Amino acid sequence: MCGERLICVRKTPYQRGLTLSELLIAMGLTSAVALMLLAAARVQTSIQRQEGQTHYVQDNVRSALEDIVQNVRRAGTSFISLVAVNAVPPHNPQRLSAITVLNSSTAPDVLHLVIIDDSATGTLMQNSDQYTNPLLVNNALGMTQGSLFTLTNFNHAILYQLAQNPTPTVHLGIPVFALRVTPPPVAPPAPMFRGSIVNRASLLSYRIDTTVIPGMPVLVLQDGAPLNMASPPEIVAENIEDLQVSIGVDGLTNGVADGRITEVGKAANDDEWVFNFAGETMPMTLPKGSVVAAVRITVVGRTATAESQLGPGRPAVEDRAAGPPDGFRRRLLTTQVAVRSMVTN
């Protein structure tokens, strides 16, 4: 008999603990469920990481392309294309177009641009030829020694660099500025007559660089390039591994600009796009009647890290063949920019 403050526990024949076999089975089931949950979590984490990297690549590619397009639109003056004489050492007597592509069918292209500042415009106050120095203009355009400017008659253009600061003077009773320039290495394509347009200009270059951030391809922008490589490159976007540029010349095949740029791309020089097939070069002199009408830009970005599963590799773009399979995921964006003309704009 139990006392008033005692709790009596009576064991029944059925009350007992887990056997070793039951305990092992329970532990096995728990471990299996835990492993399934862990595997599901890993899959979910991997999917989220891949989606994050995909968004990262898309943002980088979009940012890179927008930056390039913005400056191409500023540089795209058809009157200067292919006829702007590079008057700046040490690259004379090469020609530098408003849009110049250093093409490669085995590596990323390099894009050089001559940026025209439409807000800094002046007028030539006397006729000039290759022997005229200094040039007399009505506006110093805020330039100093070393500044670049273009002189154009809307058919041809010359890129000059100031040898010293503009000097105020008088010409035919009119206040003007004397621009003493570095003499051009070759004669201008044609004399420049009074009334020709002077614009302040600058140079910049886009290229893929693998040394700024070791092991990572980045798109960089360099002010002053290719004539002045002293300024450090500025990173535009990370993990951009390819830049391909082709030039559309309306009337390239027959000298007739009909407002359409035909494309075949099955053999070299079989259409009106330059650099869309390996082995093509830009003519030094375009057929009479043809015009540089468009620029097609393609940017290829990749993820920061490679996955274990192999993918198709870098895609083929323009005149560059595809790369070997690897574990990187990629995104590609292409756009076509109409080259503006100062004759109509």
C-alpha positions as CSV (number, residue, x, y, z in Angstrom):
1,M,0.0,0.0,0.0
2,C,1.4,3.4,-0.9
3,G,1.5,6.4,1.4
4,E,-0.3,9.6,0.9
5,R,2.7,11.5,-0.5
6,L,4.1,8.7,-2.6
7,I,3.4,8.1,-6.2
8,C,3.2,4.4,-7.0
9,V,4.3,3.3,-10.4
10,R,3.3,-0.1,-11.4
11,K,5.0,-1.8,-14.3
12,T,2.9,-3.6,-16.7
13,P,4.2,-6.6,-18.7
14,Y,4.0,-4.4,-21.9
15,Q,6.1,-1.4,-20.8
16,R,9.7,-1.7,-22.0
17,G,12.5,0.4,-23.9
18,L,13.6,0.3,-27.6
19,T,15.6,-2.7,-28.7
20,L,19.0,-2.1,-30.4
21,S,17.5,-3.1,-33.8
22,E,14.6,-0.6,-33.4
23,L,17.1,2.1,-32.4
24,L,19.2,1.4,-35.5
25,I,16.2,1.5,-37.8
26,A,15.1,4.8,-36.3
27,M,18.5,6.3,-36.7
28,G,18.8,5.1,-40.2
29,L,15.4,6.6,-41.2
30,T,16.3,9.9,-39.6
31,S,19.7,10.0,-41.3
32,A,18.1,9.2,-44.7
33,V,15.6,12.1,-44.2
34,A,18.4,14.4,-43.2
35,L,20.4,13.5,-46.2
36,M,17.5,14.1,-48.5
37,L,16.9,17.5,-47.0
38,L,20.6,18.3,-47.2
39,A,20.6,17.3,-50.9
40,A,17.5,19.3,-51.6
41,A,19.1,22.3,-49.9
42,R,22.3,21.9,-51.9
43,V,20.3,21.8,-55.2
44,Q,18.3,24.8,-54.1
45,T,21.5,26.7,-53.2
46,S,23.1,25.7,-56.5
47,I,20.1,26.9,-58.5
48,Q,20.1,30.2,-56.6
49,R,23.8,30.6,-57.2
50,Q,23.4,29.9,-60.9
51,E,20.5,32.4,-61.1
52,G,22.5,35.0,-59.2
53,Q,25.5,34.5,-61.6
54,T,23.2,34.7,-64.6
55,H,21.7,38.0,-63.4
56,Y,25.2,39.2,-62.7
57,V,26.4,38.4,-66.2
58,Q,23.3,39.9,-67.8
59,D,23.8,43.1,-65.8
60,N,27.5,43.3,-66.8
61,V,26.8,42.7,-70.5
62,R,24.0,45.2,-70.6
63,S,26.1,47.8,-68.8
64,A,29.1,47.2,-71.1
65,L,27.0,47.5,-74.3
66,E,25.2,50.6,-73.1
67,D,28.5,52.4,-72.4
68,I,30.0,51.5,-75.8
69,V,26.8,52.5,-77.7
70,Q,26.6,55.9,-75.9
71,N,30.1,56.8,-77.1
72,V,29.8,55.4,-80.6
73,R,26.8,57.6,-81.1
74,R,28.9,60.6,-80.0
75,A,31.7,59.5,-82.4
76,G,29.7,58.4,-85.4
77,T,30.1,61.3,-87.8
78,S,30.2,59.9,-91.3
79,F,32.1,62.8,-92.8
80,I,35.2,61.9,-90.7
81,S,35.1,58.2,-91.2
82,L,38.1,56.8,-93.0
83,V,39.5,60.2,-94.0
84,A,40.5,61.8,-90.7
85,V,44.3,62.1,-91.0
86,N,46.1,61.3,-87.8
87,A,48.2,64.4,-87.2
88,V,49.4,63.2,-83.7
89,P,52.8,61.5,-83.3
90,P,54.0,58.8,-82.8
91,H,51.4,57.1,-85.0
92,N,51.9,59.1,-88.2
93,P,51.2,58.7,-91.0
94,Q,48.4,56.3,-90.2
95,R,44.8,57.3,-90.7
96,L,42.5,57.4,-87.7
97,S,38.8,57.1,-88.4
98,A,36.0,58.4,-86.1
99,I,35.3,54.7,-85.6
100,T,38.3,52.5,-86.0
101,V,38.2,48.8,-85.3
102,L,41.4,46.8,-84.7
103,N,40.0,43.5,-85.9
104,S,41.1,40.0,-84.9
105,S,39.5,36.7,-85.8
106,T,41.2,34.9,-83.0
107,A,40.9,37.5,-80.1
108,P,38.6,40.3,-79.0
109,D,38.4,43.4,-81.2
110,V,39.7,46.8,-80.0
111,L,37.5,49.8,-80.7
112,H,39.0,53.3,-81.1
113,L,36.7,56.4,-81.1
114,V,37.2,60.0,-82.0
115,I,34.6,61.8,-79.9
116,I,33.3,65.1,-81.4
117,D,32.2,67.7,-78.9
118,D,29.2,69.3,-80.6
119,S,29.0,72.0,-77.8
120,A,32.5,73.3,-78.7
121,T,32.3,74.4,-82.3
122,G,34.1,77.2,-84.2
123,T,34.7,78.4,-87.8
124,L,37.9,78.5,-89.8
125,M,38.5,82.2,-90.7
126,Q,40.9,81.7,-93.7
127,N,41.6,79.1,-96.4
128,S,44.1,76.4,-95.3
129,D,46.2,73.6,-96.8
130,Q,48.9,71.3,-95.5
131,Y,51.3,74.2,-95.1
132,T,49.0,76.5,-93.1
133,N,50.1,76.9,-89.5
134,P,48.7,78.4,-87.4
135,L,45.1,78.0,-88.2
136,L,42.9,81.0,-87.6
137,V,39.5,80.4,-86.0
138,N,36.8,82.5,-84.4
139,N,36.7,80.5,-81.1
140,A,39.4,78.9,-78.9
141,L,36.8,76.3,-77.8
142,G,38.3,76.2,-74.3
143,M,41.3,74.4,-75.6
144,T,44.9,74.4,-74.2
145,Q,48.2,73.0,-75.3
146,G,47.8,69.3,-76.2
147,S,44.1,69.5,-76.9
148,L,42.7,67.7,-79.9
149,F,40.3,69.2,-82.5
150,T,38.9,68.3,-85.9
151,L,38.7,70.5,-89.0
152,T,36.2,69.5,-91.6
153,N,34.5,70.6,-94.7
154,F,31.8,67.9,-94.4
155,N,33.6,65.7,-97.0
156,H,37.0,65.3,-95.4
157,A,38.4,65.9,-91.9
158,I,41.7,66.3,-90.2
159,L,42.5,65.5,-86.6
160,Y,44.9,68.1,-85.1
161,Q,46.7,68.5,-81.8
162,L,47.5,72.0,-80.4
163,A,51.3,72.6,-80.0
164,Q,50.6,75.5,-77.7
165,N,47.8,77.5,-76.1
166,P,45.6,79.4,-78.5
167,T,46.8,83.0,-79.2
168,P,44.4,85.9,-79.6
169,T,45.1,88.0,-82.7
170,V,43.3,90.0,-85.4
171,H,42.6,88.9,-89.0
172,L,41.0,91.4,-91.4
173,G,40.0,93.5,-88.5
174,I,38.2,90.6,-86.8
175,P,39.4,89.2,-83.4
176,V,40.4,85.5,-84.0
177,F,42.5,82.9,-82.3
178,A,45.7,81.4,-83.8
179,L,45.9,77.6,-83.3
180,R,49.4,76.5,-83.8
181,V,49.3,72.7,-84.4
182,T,51.5,69.7,-84.7
183,P,52.0,69.5,-88.5
184,P,50.1,66.7,-90.1
185,P,52.4,63.9,-91.4
186,V,50.6,63.6,-94.7
187,A,48.8,66.2,-96.8
188,P,45.1,66.7,-96.0
189,P,42.7,65.0,-98.5
190,A,41.6,68.4,-99.7
191,P,42.1,72.1,-98.9
192,M,40.0,73.5,-96.2
193,F,38.2,76.7,-97.1
194,R,37.1,79.6,-94.9
195,G,33.9,78.6,-93.1
196,S,35.0,75.0,-92.5
197,I,34.0,73.7,-89.1
198,V,36.3,73.2,-86.1
199,N,35.2,70.9,-83.2
200,R,37.0,70.1,-80.0
201,A,37.7,66.4,-79.9
202,S,38.9,63.6,-77.7
203,L,40.0,60.0,-78.1
204,L,39.0,56.9,-76.2
205,S,39.4,53.1,-76.7
206,Y,37.5,50.0,-75.6
207,R,39.3,46.7,-75.2
208,I,39.2,43.4,-73.2
209,D,41.9,43.3,-70.5
210,T,43.0,40.4,-68.4
211,T,45.7,42.1,-66.4
212,V,43.8,44.8,-64.5
213,I,42.2,42.0,-62.4
214,P,44.3,38.9,-62.6
215,G,42.4,35.9,-64.0
216,M,39.3,37.9,-64.9
217,P,38.5,39.4,-68.3
218,V,37.2,42.9,-68.0
219,L,36.0,45.5,-70.5
220,V,38.1,48.7,-70.0
221,L,37.8,52.2,-71.3
222,Q,41.0,54.2,-71.8
223,D,40.9,58.0,-72.4
224,G,43.4,59.3,-75.0
225,A,44.1,55.9,-76.5
226,P,45.5,54.9,-78.9
227,L,47.7,58.0,-79.2
228,N,48.2,58.6,-75.5
229,M,48.4,55.4,-73.4
230,A,49.5,57.2,-70.2
231,S,46.1,57.4,-68.5
232,P,45.1,54.2,-66.5
233,P,42.3,52.1,-68.0
234,E,38.9,52.4,-66.3
235,I,36.9,49.2,-65.7
236,V,33.5,49.4,-67.5
237,A,32.3,45.8,-66.7
238,E,33.8,42.6,-65.2
239,N,33.8,39.2,-66.7
240,I,33.4,40.4,-70.3
241,E,35.4,38.1,-72.4
242,D,34.7,39.1,-76.0
243,L,34.0,42.3,-77.9
244,Q,33.3,42.0,-81.6
245,V,32.6,44.9,-83.9
246,S,31.6,45.0,-87.6
247,I,31.1,48.0,-89.8
248,G,28.2,48.4,-92.2
249,V,29.1,50.3,-95.4
250,D,26.1,51.1,-97.6
251,G,27.2,50.8,-101.2
252,L,30.4,48.9,-100.4
253,T,29.9,46.4,-103.2
254,N,28.7,48.7,-106.0
255,G,29.1,52.3,-104.9
256,V,25.4,52.8,-104.7
257,A,24.0,53.7,-101.2
258,D,20.4,52.6,-101.3
259,G,19.6,52.8,-97.5
260,R,20.1,49.1,-97.0
261,I,23.2,47.1,-95.8
262,T,23.2,43.7,-97.4
263,E,24.6,40.7,-95.5
264,V,25.7,37.3,-96.7
265,G,28.6,36.4,-94.5
266,K,29.5,33.1,-96.3
267,A,32.9,34.3,-97.7
268,A,35.2,37.3,-97.3
269,N,34.0,40.5,-98.8
270,D,30.7,39.0,-100.1
271,D,28.5,41.7,-98.6
272,E,28.4,45.2,-97.2
273,W,29.5,44.3,-93.7
274,V,33.2,44.5,-92.8
275,F,34.6,42.1,-90.2
276,N,31.7,39.6,-90.2
277,F,33.8,37.0,-91.9
278,A,37.5,36.1,-91.2
279,G,40.0,37.7,-93.5
280,E,38.2,40.9,-94.2
281,T,39.8,44.4,-94.0
282,M,38.4,47.9,-94.1
283,P,39.3,49.6,-97.4
284,M,41.5,52.6,-97.1
285,T,39.3,54.3,-99.7
286,L,35.7,53.5,-100.0
287,P,33.9,53.3,-103.3
288,K,32.6,56.6,-104.5
289,G,29.0,57.0,-103.4
290,S,29.3,54.6,-100.5
291,V,29.0,55.6,-96.8
292,V,29.7,54.2,-93.4
293,A,26.1,53.7,-92.2
294,A,26.1,51.5,-89.2
295,V,28.2,49.8,-86.5
296,R,27.2,46.4,-85.1
297,I,28.6,45.7,-81.6
298,T,28.5,42.4,-79.7
299,V,29.5,41.8,-76.1
300,V,29.9,38.4,-74.5
301,G,30.0,38.0,-70.8
302,R,30.6,35.0,-68.6
303,T,30.0,33.9,-65.0
304,A,32.7,34.6,-62.4
305,T,33.2,30.9,-61.6
306,A,32.9,27.7,-63.7
307,E,30.5,24.9,-63.0
308,S,31.6,21.3,-62.9
309,Q,29.4,20.4,-65.8
310,L,30.8,21.4,-69.2
311,G,28.8,23.8,-71.4
312,P,29.2,24.7,-75.1
313,G,31.9,27.3,-74.4
314,R,32.3,30.8,-75.8
315,P,29.9,31.4,-78.8
316,A,31.0,32.2,-82.3
317,V,30.5,35.9,-83.1
318,E,31.1,37.8,-86.3
319,D,34.5,36.6,-87.7
320,R,35.7,34.9,-84.5
321,A,35.1,31.2,-84.1
322,A,33.6,29.5,-81.0
323,G,35.8,28.5,-78.1
324,P,36.2,25.0,-76.6
325,P,33.6,23.6,-74.1
326,D,34.0,24.8,-70.5
327,G,32.0,25.2,-67.3
328,F,31.2,28.9,-67.7
329,R,27.6,30.2,-68.3
330,R,27.4,33.0,-70.8
331,R,25.2,35.8,-72.1
332,L,25.5,37.6,-75.4
333,L,24.0,41.0,-76.5
334,T,24.2,42.5,-79.9
335,T,23.1,45.9,-81.1
336,Q,23.3,47.9,-84.3
337,V,24.0,51.7,-84.2
338,A,23.2,54.0,-87.1
339,V,26.2,56.3,-87.7
340,R,25.0,59.9,-87.6
341,S,26.0,62.5,-90.1
342,M,26.7,66.1,-89.2
343,V,25.5,67.0,-92.7
344,T,21.9,66.2,-91.6
345,N,22.0,66.5,-87.8
